[in-house]
Amino acid sequence: MSVLLALETSSIVCSVALFNGAQLVGMSELRIEKSHSSHITVMISQLLENCGIHLKQLNAVAISGGPGSYTGLRIGSSTAKGLCYSLNIPLLEVSTLYSLAAQVIANIPNPEQYLFCPMLDARRMEVYTCIVDHNLHEILPVAPLVLEEAAFQEQLSRKKIIFLGSGAEKFKSLVAENSNALFVDGVLPSARMIGDLALQKYEEKVFEDVAYYEPFYLKDVYITSSASNTSK
């Protein structure tokens, strides 16, 4: 059986999970903002020790590939790439939005009756989002979106859509009168689902290039100079 380590750092959640084949062996999770850089390697080390797994027994590392927090994604990807490079094992990527949708799909009856719209908060009225069906087939591609009342009206006219994730709350009041708009609260990114989705990629040998891999940031990051620098 393959031993897989999964990492999720795309949001305030810092999560690591360990799998032996399809079985979840253990998981550790923190929900402390801006804690990833100081905790993730400790969490990995403690999880491996608690589960009786040596670092050299890992067969692959899976990473939540974004979109999400720029800093969080960089920390997660650099950690994963470092492990894969030093251990000479493959790197797997799973879409953060797909993993959110998969959590709900796995836990509701008759998921084929719905479409699923995961949303990650991108400040103000903007979100990172997409729409997928119950098989995670893309109906609308991943993109940044400024929420307004007319958003998703075409899709909502045809089928019930379940909205979820940290950005979904902002959309509730805009579609309160639409009976096809349903909401599930409390769905946060988790390494457990990253690992679940990565297992199929591992079996199919869908690996990332460790040397050149970059997370899916979705939007450019703008870095402004400090006042002291701009005055020079």
Secondary structure, 3 states (H helix, E strand, C coil): CCEEEEEECCCCCEEEEEEECCEEEEEEEECCCCCHHHHHHHHHHHHHHHHCCCHHHCCEEEEECCCCCHHHHHHHHHHHHHHHHHHCCCEEEECHHHHHHHHHHCCCCCHHHEEEEEEEECCCCEEEEEEECCCCCEEEEEEEEECCCCCCHHHHCCCEEEEECCCCHHHHHHHCCCCCEEEECCCCCCHHHHHHHHHHHHHCCCCECCCCCCCCCCCCCCCCCCHHHHCC
